[in-house]
Amino acid sequence: MPASNDIHPEFQGSMFALELDGVKVGFFTGCSGLGAEVAVTELKVVDDKGRQRTKKVPGHLSFNDIVLKRGYSADKALTDWFHTIVEGKVKDARKNGSVVVFDHAGTEVDRWNFEAGWPSKWSASDLDASTDDVMIEELTIVHEWLERKA
């Protein structure tokens, strides 16, 4: 674990924005799923000494779903985008986009670009009149490629 002075302050308590086709569509307070995984394929082989071994080689590359969270917004851009999928207009819904990370001063410090993304899930938190908690909006984006552009 890095020492506390090794953590870059520009990534502490950052803000995140979603851009779709180069247009900022909203700011978020939480983001997960910026990652990828290479499956492990196991091959049964016999080495030069006649011993049976399992050789592990890289397999299929897959990307995690991106999940963004924010306080509920009156802006309908995300629900409209999700509704495009509901209507079966997958080609129209697929967008190239970015999750952009900003520091406290509002300066861009990191960027994750995705390709052919579309919203697979949209949800809002439960309504409860007995609490002052902010209603949370959550969007899950599936995509076909992810690349960090710091």
C-alpha positions in Angstrom: 0.0 0.0 0.0 1.4 3.4 -0.9 2.3 5.9 1.8 -0.3 8.7 2.1 2.2 11.2 0.6 2.4 8.9 -2.5 -1.2 9.4 -3.4 -1.7 12.1 -6.0 -4.1 14.7 -4.5 -5.7 15.4 -7.9 -7.4 11.9 -7.7 -8.7 12.4 -4.2 -12.4 13.2 -4.1 -12.5 13.7 -7.9 -15.5 14.5 -10.0 -16.3 12.5 -13.1 -18.1 13.4 -16.3 -19.6 11.3 -19.0 -19.0 12.4 -22.6 -20.9 10.8 -25.5 -19.6 11.4 -29.0 -17.6 14.4 -27.6 -20.5 16.0 -25.7 -20.5 16.2 -21.9 -23.9 14.7 -20.8 -23.4 14.9 -17.0 -21.2 14.9 -13.9 -21.1 11.9 -11.5 -19.9 11.3 -8.0 -19.1 7.6 -8.4 -17.7 5.4 -11.1 -16.8 1.7 -11.1 -15.9 -0.9 -13.8 -13.0 0.8 -15.5 -11.2 -2.4 -16.2 -10.6 -5.4 -18.4 -9.8 -9.0 -18.1 -7.9 -11.5 -20.2 -9.3 -15.0 -19.8 -6.9 -17.8 -19.1 -7.0 -20.7 -21.5 -5.5 -24.0 -20.3 -3.9 -26.4 -22.8 -2.8 -29.9 -21.9 0.7 -30.4 -23.2 3.5 -32.9 -22.9 6.9 -31.3 -22.3 10.3 -32.5 -23.8 10.7 -34.9 -20.8 7.4 -36.6 -21.4 5.6 -35.0 -18.4 2.0 -33.9 -18.8 1.6 -30.2 -18.0 -1.0 -27.5 -18.2 0.1 -24.6 -20.2 -1.7 -21.3 -19.5 -2.1 -18.9 -22.4 -4.0 -15.6 -22.9 -7.6 -16.1 -24.1 -10.6 -13.9 -24.8 -10.4 -10.2 -23.7 -13.4 -8.8 -22.0 -14.3 -5.4 -20.5 -16.1 -4.7 -17.3 -19.4 -2.8 -17.4 -19.0 0.9 -16.4 -21.3 2.0 -13.6 -21.9 5.7 -13.0 -23.7 7.2 -10.0 -24.9 10.7 -9.2 -27.6 12.6 -7.5 -30.8 12.4 -9.4 -31.1 15.0 -12.1 -34.0 16.6 -13.9 -31.9 16.3 -17.1 -33.4 13.4 -19.2 -30.4 12.8 -21.4 -29.5 9.4 -19.7 -33.1 8.1 -19.5 -33.6 9.2 -23.2 -30.4 7.3 -24.2 -31.6 4.2 -22.2 -35.1 4.5 -23.9 -33.4 4.2 -27.3 -32.4 0.6 -26.3 -35.9 -0.1 -24.9 -37.3 0.9 -28.4 -34.8 -1.6 -30.0 -32.8 1.1 -31.8 -29.4 -0.5 -30.8 -27.5 1.1 -33.7 -28.7 4.5 -32.7 -27.9 3.9 -29.0 -24.3 2.8 -29.6 -21.9 5.7 -28.7 -18.3 6.2 -28.3 -17.6 8.0 -25.1 -15.4 8.9 -22.2 -15.3 8.9 -18.5 -13.4 12.1 -17.7 -11.8 12.7 -14.3 -11.4 16.2 -12.9 -9.5 17.5 -9.9 -10.9 19.9 -7.3 -10.0 22.9 -9.5 -12.0 21.4 -12.5 -8.9 20.5 -14.5 -9.0 17.2 -16.5 -6.5 14.8 -15.0 -7.5 11.5 -16.6 -9.7 10.1 -19.3 -11.1 6.6 -20.1 -12.4 6.2 -23.7 -14.8 3.5 -24.6 -16.2 2.4 -27.9 -19.6 1.1 -29.0 -21.2 1.7 -25.6 -24.9 1.5 -24.8 -26.8 1.7 -21.6 -27.9 -1.8 -20.3 -29.4 -0.5 -17.0 -30.8 2.7 -15.6 -32.1 3.0 -12.1 -33.0 5.5 -9.4 -32.9 4.9 -5.7 -36.0 4.1 -3.6 -38.2 7.0 -2.7 -38.6 7.4 1.0 -40.4 10.4 2.5 -39.0 9.8 5.9 -35.4 10.7 4.9 -33.5 13.6 3.6 -31.1 11.4 1.6 -30.4 12.5 -2.0 -32.0 10.3 -4.6 -29.3 8.5 -6.6 -29.4 7.8 -10.3 -27.3 4.9 -11.6 -26.4 4.0 -15.2 -24.6 0.9 -16.4 -22.8 1.1 -19.8 -21.7 -2.0 -21.7 -19.0 -1.5 -24.4 -16.6 -3.2 -26.7 -13.3 -1.4 -25.9 -11.8 0.6 -23.1 -8.6 2.6 -23.2 -7.0 4.9 -20.7 -5.8 8.2 -22.1 -4.1 10.0 -19.3 
